[in-house]
Amino acid sequence: FLTDDWFEPCEAAKRGTMEAVKALEARGHCCVPFQIPTDGWHNYGLLGAVNAAEGNMRSFIEALEGEDVIPQYKLLLITANVPNFLRPIIKCFVGKRKGHLLDLFKSGGISVYSYWQKCADILQMRSTWSEAVKSKNLDAVIYPSLPLPALHHGTSGDITAMFSYMFIANLLQWPCGAVPVTTIREEEQRYYDKSQLPADQRDEYVSLTKQVMEGSRGLPLSVGVLAPMWRDEVCLRVMQEIEEGVMFREEPSAYLKEKK
């Protein structure tokens, strides 16, 4: 699959995924489109809700033992501490995705019952994905490991929405790996205009994403390989097939500039 319908991958990420698919087909493998059974809205929301279940990032703060939270986490901490009665009001002034993230946190946390319901949702998600993969007779799933290249230093806290692709394997607990396949080309140093994106993705993240793509030529991109639970050897085999088929040997020019 090329998108989780929550955060649209850049052009280069989609191209790299299709190049990996073509490499597999050239080596005799059958690749078919896969409609993911749960999208990024569901996956990000579920992982976020479980991680934030206790409320106010309590365990994170206690584990720091008085140390200050790093800048990349301060926005999350502010969001976690927003009074619950203000959240519906704030949602009226932000995009749909930020509103969705705002719903993940509850000041004071959620009840034990609600937490167990979220755990049950994770089990249901695993069952749904297993059935979807079996119905298609798939050995593995190929997709963009991340929708964007490496972020500018210090900006990850502002654009955490892009990590939804990583959350799939975390929720499923399936073996997963990433294989570098390409670098961003000169003409790919851009992101989509809002009019080119689904309506529920036309928000504040678009301008941030465009900044990430500026000057990104030469940055590497990878594809993710996801195999069903206990099929680690299949995941490694598919990764090897992609690596040998694509034969990615390019040295990222973005890093070579720094060496000079």
HELIX and SHEET records of a PDB file:
HELIX    1   1 GLU A   11  ALA A   26  1                                  16    
HELIX    2   2 GLY A   40  ASN A   51  1                                  12    
HELIX    3   3 ARG A   58  LEU A   64  1                                   7    
HELIX    4   4 PRO A   71  ASN A   81  1                                  11    
HELIX    5   5 ASN A   84  LEU A   86  5                                   3    
HELIX    6   6 ARG A   87  LYS A   91  1                                   5    
HELIX    7   7 LYS A   96  LEU A  104  1                                   9    
HELIX    8   8 VAL A  112  SER A  135  1                                  24    
HELIX    9   9 SER A  156  ASP A  158  5                                   3    
HELIX   10  10 THR A  160  PHE A  163  5                                   4    
HELIX   11  11 SER A  164  LEU A  172  1                                   9    
HELIX   12  12 GLU A  186  GLU A  188  5                                   3    
HELIX   13  13 LYS A  194  GLN A  196  5                                   3    
HELIX   14  14 ALA A  199  GLN A  201  5                                   3    
HELIX   15  15 GLU A  204  MET A  213  1                                  10    
HELIX   16  16 ASP A  232  VAL A  246  1                                  15    
HELIX   17  17 SER A  253  LYS A  259  1                                   7    
SHEET    1   A 3 VAL A 141  PRO A 144  0                                        
SHEET    2   A 3 PRO A 220  LEU A 226 -1                                        
SHEET    3   A 3 CYS A 176  THR A 183 -1                                        
END                                                                             
